[in-house]
Amino acid sequence: MGSNGATLAGVASFRDYDAPARDTVREFYRLNHSHQTFDFVRAKKRQYLGLDHKVMTMWEALELASTLVDDSDPDLDLGQMEHALQTAEAMRADGRPPWFVVTGLVHDVGKVLCLFGEPQWAVVGDTFPLGCAFSPKIVYHELFALNPDSGVPAYQSPLGIYEEGCGLDRVEMSWGHDEYLFRVVADHLPPEALAMIRYHSFYAGHREGEYCRLMNERDLEALAQVRLFSPYDLYSKSPIRPDRGKVLPYYRELVESFFPRPLRF
Protein backbone atom coordinates (compact mmCIF):
# COMPACT_ATOMS: atom_id res chain seq x y z
CA MET A 1 0.00 0.00 0.00
CA GLY A 2 3.01 2.28 0.11
CA SER A 3 5.16 3.74 2.84
CA ASN A 4 2.25 4.64 5.06
CA GLY A 5 0.97 1.08 5.03
CA ALA A 6 3.57 0.01 7.56
CA THR A 7 2.15 2.42 10.11
CA LEU A 8 -1.48 1.40 9.76
CA ALA A 9 -3.18 -1.06 12.09
CA GLY A 10 -3.13 -4.76 11.26
CA VAL A 11 -5.83 -6.25 9.05
CA ALA A 12 -7.17 -8.41 11.87
CA SER A 13 -7.92 -5.33 13.95
CA PHE A 14 -10.72 -4.15 11.68
CA ARG A 15 -14.08 -5.40 10.37
CA ASP A 16 -14.35 -7.75 13.35
CA TYR A 17 -18.07 -8.51 13.29
CA ASP A 18 -17.72 -11.31 15.84
CA ALA A 19 -16.68 -8.79 18.50
CA PRO A 20 -17.71 -5.32 17.26
CA ALA A 21 -16.69 -2.27 19.26
CA ARG A 22 -20.33 -1.23 19.67
CA ASP A 23 -23.50 -3.24 20.24
CA THR A 24 -25.38 -1.25 17.58
CA VAL A 25 -23.71 -3.17 14.75
CA ARG A 26 -25.69 -6.42 14.65
CA GLU A 27 -28.98 -4.56 15.18
CA PHE A 28 -28.03 -2.24 12.33
CA TYR A 29 -27.54 -5.20 10.01
CA ARG A 30 -30.77 -6.85 11.17
CA LEU A 31 -32.63 -3.77 9.97
CA ASN A 32 -30.53 -3.39 6.84
CA HIS A 33 -30.88 -7.01 5.72
CA SER A 34 -34.59 -7.05 6.57
CA HIS A 35 -35.57 -3.92 4.63
CA GLN A 36 -33.15 -3.55 1.70
CA THR A 37 -35.29 -5.11 -1.03
CA PHE A 38 -35.36 -4.73 -4.80
CA ASP A 39 -38.52 -2.64 -4.64
CA PHE A 40 -37.16 -0.49 -1.81
CA VAL A 41 -34.09 0.42 -3.88
CA ARG A 42 -36.21 1.37 -6.88
CA ALA A 43 -38.29 3.65 -4.66
CA LYS A 44 -35.24 5.35 -3.14
CA LYS A 45 -33.75 6.01 -6.56
CA ARG A 46 -36.96 7.73 -7.60
CA GLN A 47 -36.91 9.74 -4.38
CA TYR A 48 -33.29 10.93 -4.41
CA LEU A 49 -31.63 10.68 -7.80
CA GLY A 50 -33.36 13.79 -9.06
CA LEU A 51 -30.81 15.51 -6.77
CA ASP A 52 -33.37 18.08 -5.71
CA HIS A 53 -33.14 17.96 -1.90
CA LYS A 54 -30.45 20.56 -1.21
CA VAL A 55 -27.84 22.73 -2.94
CA MET A 56 -24.57 23.18 -1.05
CA THR A 57 -20.82 23.26 -1.51
CA MET A 58 -18.84 20.10 -1.00
CA TRP A 59 -17.25 21.60 2.10
CA GLU A 60 -20.67 22.35 3.55
CA ALA A 61 -21.65 18.75 2.85
CA LEU A 62 -18.50 17.49 4.57
CA GLU A 63 -19.30 19.53 7.65
CA LEU A 64 -22.91 18.38 7.61
CA ALA A 65 -21.87 14.72 7.38
CA SER A 66 -19.41 15.23 10.26
CA THR A 67 -22.30 15.16 12.74
CA LEU A 68 -22.90 11.45 11.99
CA VAL A 69 -21.43 8.42 13.80
CA ASP A 70 -21.85 5.33 11.62
CA ASP A 71 -23.82 2.57 13.41
CA SER A 72 -22.52 -0.05 10.97
CA ASP A 73 -18.84 0.53 11.80
CA PRO A 74 -17.58 -2.26 14.09
CA ASP A 75 -14.27 -0.50 14.72
CA LEU A 76 -14.57 3.08 15.99
CA ASP A 77 -17.15 5.70 16.91
CA LEU A 78 -15.52 8.85 15.51
CA GLY A 79 -17.53 11.30 13.43
CA GLN A 80 -17.32 11.34 9.67
CA MET A 81 -14.96 14.34 9.43
CA GLU A 82 -12.36 12.57 11.53
CA HIS A 83 -12.62 9.45 9.37
CA ALA A 84 -12.46 11.54 6.18
CA LEU A 85 -9.31 13.34 7.34
CA GLN A 86 -7.63 10.14 8.54
CA THR A 87 -8.29 8.48 5.18
CA ALA A 88 -7.07 11.43 3.15
CA GLU A 89 -4.00 12.00 5.32
CA ALA A 90 -2.94 8.36 4.89
CA MET A 91 -3.24 8.80 1.13
CA ARG A 92 -1.31 12.05 1.16
CA ALA A 93 1.47 10.47 3.23
CA ASP A 94 1.82 7.81 0.52
CA GLY A 95 2.14 10.42 -2.23
CA ARG A 96 -1.16 9.62 -3.91
CA PRO A 97 -2.25 12.20 -6.53
CA PRO A 98 -4.68 14.98 -5.61
CA TRP A 99 -7.72 13.32 -7.25
CA PHE A 100 -7.07 10.21 -5.13
CA VAL A 101 -6.71 12.23 -1.92
CA VAL A 102 -9.85 14.28 -2.49
CA THR A 103 -11.75 11.05 -3.18
CA GLY A 104 -10.59 9.75 0.19
CA LEU A 105 -11.76 12.95 1.82
CA VAL A 106 -15.27 13.02 0.32
CA HIS A 107 -16.05 9.32 -0.19
CA ASP A 108 -18.59 9.16 2.64
CA VAL A 109 -20.29 12.52 2.08
CA GLY A 110 -23.34 10.69 0.72
CA LYS A 111 -24.16 9.88 4.34
CA VAL A 112 -25.90 13.26 4.44
CA LEU A 113 -28.90 11.14 3.42
CA CYS A 114 -29.28 10.46 7.15
CA LEU A 115 -29.70 14.16 7.71
CA PHE A 116 -32.46 14.25 5.10
CA GLY A 117 -34.41 11.88 7.34
CA GLU A 118 -33.21 8.47 6.19
CA PRO A 119 -32.47 5.80 8.84
CA GLN A 120 -28.88 4.60 8.95
CA TRP A 121 -29.81 1.12 7.67
CA ALA A 122 -30.84 2.81 4.40
CA VAL A 123 -27.60 4.80 4.08
CA VAL A 124 -24.51 3.06 5.49
CA GLY A 125 -23.10 -0.45 5.79
CA ASP A 126 -21.95 -2.99 3.22
CA THR A 127 -23.72 -2.93 -0.14
CA PHE A 128 -24.82 -5.95 -2.18
CA PRO A 129 -26.80 -6.83 -5.32
CA LEU A 130 -30.55 -7.37 -5.20
CA GLY A 131 -32.64 -9.41 -7.60
CA CYS A 132 -30.34 -12.43 -7.21
CA ALA A 133 -29.19 -14.74 -4.42
CA PHE A 134 -27.58 -13.14 -1.37
CA SER A 135 -23.94 -14.24 -1.08
CA PRO A 136 -23.08 -16.17 2.10
CA LYS A 137 -19.99 -13.96 2.34
CA ILE A 138 -22.02 -10.82 3.09
CA VAL A 139 -21.64 -9.87 6.74
CA TYR A 140 -24.45 -11.32 8.92
CA HIS A 141 -25.75 -13.26 5.93
CA GLU A 142 -28.13 -15.27 8.12
CA LEU A 143 -30.23 -12.13 8.71
CA PHE A 144 -31.35 -12.16 5.07
CA ALA A 145 -33.88 -14.79 6.16
CA LEU A 146 -35.90 -11.77 7.35
CA ASN A 147 -35.84 -10.12 3.91
CA PRO A 148 -38.99 -10.51 1.77
CA ASP A 149 -36.82 -10.97 -1.33
CA SER A 150 -35.63 -14.27 0.15
CA GLY A 151 -39.10 -15.59 -0.66
CA VAL A 152 -39.12 -14.52 -4.33
CA PRO A 153 -38.21 -17.56 -6.48
CA ALA A 154 -36.82 -15.46 -9.34
CA TYR A 155 -34.19 -13.97 -7.01
CA GLN A 156 -32.76 -17.20 -5.61
CA SER A 157 -30.14 -18.16 -8.24
CA PRO A 158 -26.66 -16.62 -8.56
CA LEU A 159 -27.78 -14.64 -11.63
CA GLY A 160 -31.37 -14.09 -10.54
CA ILE A 161 -33.13 -11.75 -12.96
CA TYR A 162 -29.89 -10.76 -14.72
CA GLU A 163 -27.84 -12.13 -17.61
CA GLU A 164 -24.28 -13.31 -17.17
CA GLY A 165 -21.81 -10.47 -17.76
CA CYS A 166 -24.56 -7.85 -17.85
CA GLY A 167 -22.45 -5.40 -15.84
CA LEU A 168 -23.03 -3.79 -12.46
CA ASP A 169 -24.57 -0.73 -14.12
CA ARG A 170 -27.60 -2.93 -14.81
CA VAL A 171 -27.71 -4.49 -11.33
CA GLU A 172 -29.75 -3.02 -8.51
CA MET A 173 -27.43 -2.62 -5.52
CA SER A 174 -28.71 -2.06 -1.99
CA TRP A 175 -29.44 1.63 -1.49
CA GLY A 176 -26.98 3.84 0.35
CA HIS A 177 -24.45 6.61 0.34
CA ASP A 178 -22.17 5.07 -2.31
CA GLU A 179 -24.57 5.22 -5.26
CA TYR A 180 -26.01 8.52 -4.10
CA LEU A 181 -22.66 10.36 -3.94
CA PHE A 182 -21.56 8.74 -7.20
CA ARG A 183 -24.50 10.47 -8.88
CA VAL A 184 -23.81 13.80 -7.13
CA VAL A 185 -20.14 14.01 -8.22
CA ALA A 186 -20.33 12.14 -11.54
CA ASP A 187 -19.15 15.17 -13.57
CA HIS A 188 -16.36 16.24 -11.22
CA LEU A 189 -13.94 13.33 -10.76
CA PRO A 190 -12.10 10.86 -13.02
CA PRO A 191 -13.55 7.37 -13.65
CA GLU A 192 -11.15 5.74 -11.19
CA ALA A 193 -12.36 8.01 -8.41
CA LEU A 194 -16.00 7.42 -9.29
CA ALA A 195 -15.47 3.66 -9.08
CA MET A 196 -13.95 4.06 -5.62
CA ILE A 197 -16.95 6.07 -4.44
CA ARG A 198 -19.57 3.85 -6.04
CA TYR A 199 -18.28 0.47 -4.86
CA HIS A 200 -16.17 1.04 -1.74
CA SER A 201 -18.85 -0.58 0.46
CA PHE A 202 -19.32 -3.55 -1.91
CA TYR A 203 -17.05 -5.83 0.13
CA ALA A 204 -18.61 -9.05 -1.17
CA GLY A 205 -17.41 -8.01 -4.63
CA HIS A 206 -14.07 -6.27 -4.21
CA ARG A 207 -12.84 -8.20 -1.15
CA GLU A 208 -14.55 -11.60 -1.31
CA GLY A 209 -14.67 -12.06 -5.09
CA GLU A 210 -18.40 -12.73 -5.17
CA TYR A 211 -20.86 -11.84 -7.96
CA CYS A 212 -18.24 -12.08 -10.70
CA ARG A 213 -20.77 -13.68 -13.06
CA LEU A 214 -22.68 -10.41 -13.12
CA MET A 215 -19.64 -8.30 -13.98
CA ASN A 216 -18.11 -7.17 -17.26
CA GLU A 217 -14.54 -6.09 -17.99
CA ARG A 218 -15.23 -2.50 -16.96
CA ASP A 219 -16.48 -3.69 -13.56
CA LEU A 220 -13.36 -5.77 -12.99
CA GLU A 221 -11.22 -2.71 -13.72
CA ALA A 222 -13.38 -0.61 -11.39
CA LEU A 223 -13.04 -3.08 -8.52
CA ALA A 224 -9.27 -3.12 -9.01
CA GLN A 225 -9.35 0.62 -8.30
CA VAL A 226 -11.52 0.02 -5.23
CA ARG A 227 -8.95 -2.45 -3.91
CA LEU A 228 -6.32 0.31 -4.10
CA PHE A 229 -8.62 2.60 -2.16
CA SER A 230 -9.98 0.21 0.47
CA PRO A 231 -6.92 -0.18 2.73
CA TYR A 232 -6.84 3.58 3.31
CA ASP A 233 -10.54 3.60 4.13
CA LEU A 234 -10.16 0.77 6.66
CA TYR A 235 -6.70 0.82 8.14
CA SER A 236 -6.23 4.56 8.62
CA LYS A 237 -8.80 4.41 11.43
CA SER A 238 -7.43 5.55 14.76
CA PRO A 239 -8.83 7.02 17.98
CA ILE A 240 -6.27 9.81 17.54
CA ARG A 241 -7.97 12.75 15.86
CA PRO A 242 -6.17 14.72 13.13
CA ASP A 243 -5.00 18.22 14.04
CA ARG A 244 -7.62 20.21 12.19
CA GLY A 245 -5.76 23.49 12.58
CA LYS A 246 -2.84 22.07 10.60
CA VAL A 247 -4.65 20.13 7.88
CA LEU A 248 -7.92 21.95 7.16
CA PRO A 249 -6.44 24.82 5.10
CA TYR A 250 -4.90 22.29 2.70
CA TYR A 251 -8.13 20.33 2.37
CA ARG A 252 -10.32 23.38 1.90
CA GLU A 253 -8.17 24.42 -1.04
CA LEU A 254 -8.13 20.87 -2.43
CA VAL A 255 -11.91 20.57 -2.26
CA GLU A 256 -12.35 23.98 -3.88
CA SER A 257 -10.14 22.93 -6.80
CA PHE A 258 -12.29 19.89 -7.61
CA PHE A 259 -15.68 21.28 -6.58
CA PRO A 260 -15.56 25.04 -7.21
CA ARG A 261 -19.35 25.47 -7.36
CA PRO A 262 -22.23 24.28 -5.18
CA LEU A 263 -23.57 20.81 -5.92
CA ARG A 264 -27.09 19.45 -6.15
CA PHE A 265 -27.84 16.83 -3.51
Stockholm file with secondary structure:
# STOCKHOLM 1.0

chainA/1-265         MGSNGATLAGVASFRDYDAPARDTVREFYRLNHSHQTFDFVRAKKRQYLGLDHKVMTMWEALELASTLVDDSDPDLDLGQMEHALQTAEAMRADGRPPWFVVTGLVHDVGKVLCLFGEPQWAVVGDTFPLGCAFSPKIVYHELFALNPDSGVPAYQSPLGIYEEGCGLDRVEMSWGHDEYLFRVVADHLPPEALAMIRYHSFYAGHREGEYCRLMNERDLEALAQVRLFSPYDLYSKSPIRPDRGKVLPYYRELVESFFPRPLRF
#=GR chainA/1-265 SS CCGGGGGSCCGGGSCCSSSCSSTHHHHHHHHHHHHCCHHHHHHHHHHHTTCCSCEECHHHHHHHHTTCCCTTCSSCCCCHHHHHHHHHHHHHHTTCCHHHHHHHHHTTGGGGGGGGTCCGGGTSSCCCEESSCCCTTSTTGGGGGGSGGGGCGGGSSSSTTSCTTCCGGGSEECCSHHHHHHHHTTTTSCHHHHHHHHHTTCHHHHTTCCCGGGCCHHHHHHHHHHHHHHHHHHHTCCSSCCCHHHHHHHHHHHHHHHCCSCEEC
#=GC SS_cons         CCGGGGGSCCGGGSCCSSSCSSTHHHHHHHHHHHHCCHHHHHHHHHHHTTCCSCEECHHHHHHHHTTCCCTTCSSCCCCHHHHHHHHHHHHHHTTCCHHHHHHHHHTTGGGGGGGGTCCGGGTSSCCCEESSCCCTTSTTGGGGGGSGGGGCGGGSSSSTTSCTTCCGGGSEECCSHHHHHHHHTTTTSCHHHHHHHHHTTCHHHHTTCCCGGGCCHHHHHHHHHHHHHHHHHHHTCCSSCCCHHHHHHHHHHHHHHHCCSCEEC
//
